[in-house]
Amino acid sequence: DIQMTQSPSTLSVSVGDRVTITCRASQSISSSLAWYQQKPGKAPKLLIYKASTLESGVPSRFSGSESGTEFTLTISSLQPDDFATYYCQQYNSYSVTFGGGTKVEIK
Amino acid sequence: EVQLVESGGDLVQPGGSLRLSCAASGFTFSSYWMTWVRQAPGKGLEWVANINQDGRETFYVDSVKGRFTISRDNAKNSLYLQMNILRAEDTAVYYCAKGGVDSSWYWRVWGQGTLATVSS
């Protein structure tokens, strides 16, 4: 099974900060990587798919990139609505695994 | 409006069974892969199972193989998850999610979730 190692598990940041979250896959997953945002008591919300394609309606301050088996979600300037937990998810070869999540909290 | 509404969550004893349902509306249900994803209290997301458009292809996470069965009724626009031999570690909010027309398994549309609690 493909493992997804997500870091950090928690980020304490301020509004306006640049935020970077990383996921590393245990083997090649091509670009089969999605990012979600989840707020307490709510279902996840798709932000990015195919590693770097921004979902319709998602603000452009969110971006995704990849380098080999390492994938990055960047929030260019954190807004108050962005405090949440973020998950990466690989969907390669008829299997799915999520990263452990990154909670972005107020410093 | 595309909508998914789960139901069937309950308190059940270890070793028991539960059937979850997901009612879909606002899209052509029979054209899309469908999925169950769960989240244990205070924990992360875990994919559970996928089913293709005609129900002939199903995929499961190893921890539920042989115990859970995903199915669908396209005439009723409904997705199901039959859960047998339940364990305490199956306690979670179960979400259904709408996939794509291909096997790119990421999900734009999610239900609100239904809580299944396994406890004596």
Interface residues (C-beta under 8 A of the other chain):
Chain A: D1 S32 A34 Y36 Q38 A43 P44 L46 Y49 K50 E55 Y87 Q89 Y91 Y94 S95 V96 T97 F98 G99 G100 G101
Chain B: V37 G44 L45 E46 W47 N50 F59 V61 D62 Y95 S103 S104 W105 Y106 W107 R108 W110 G111 Q112 G113
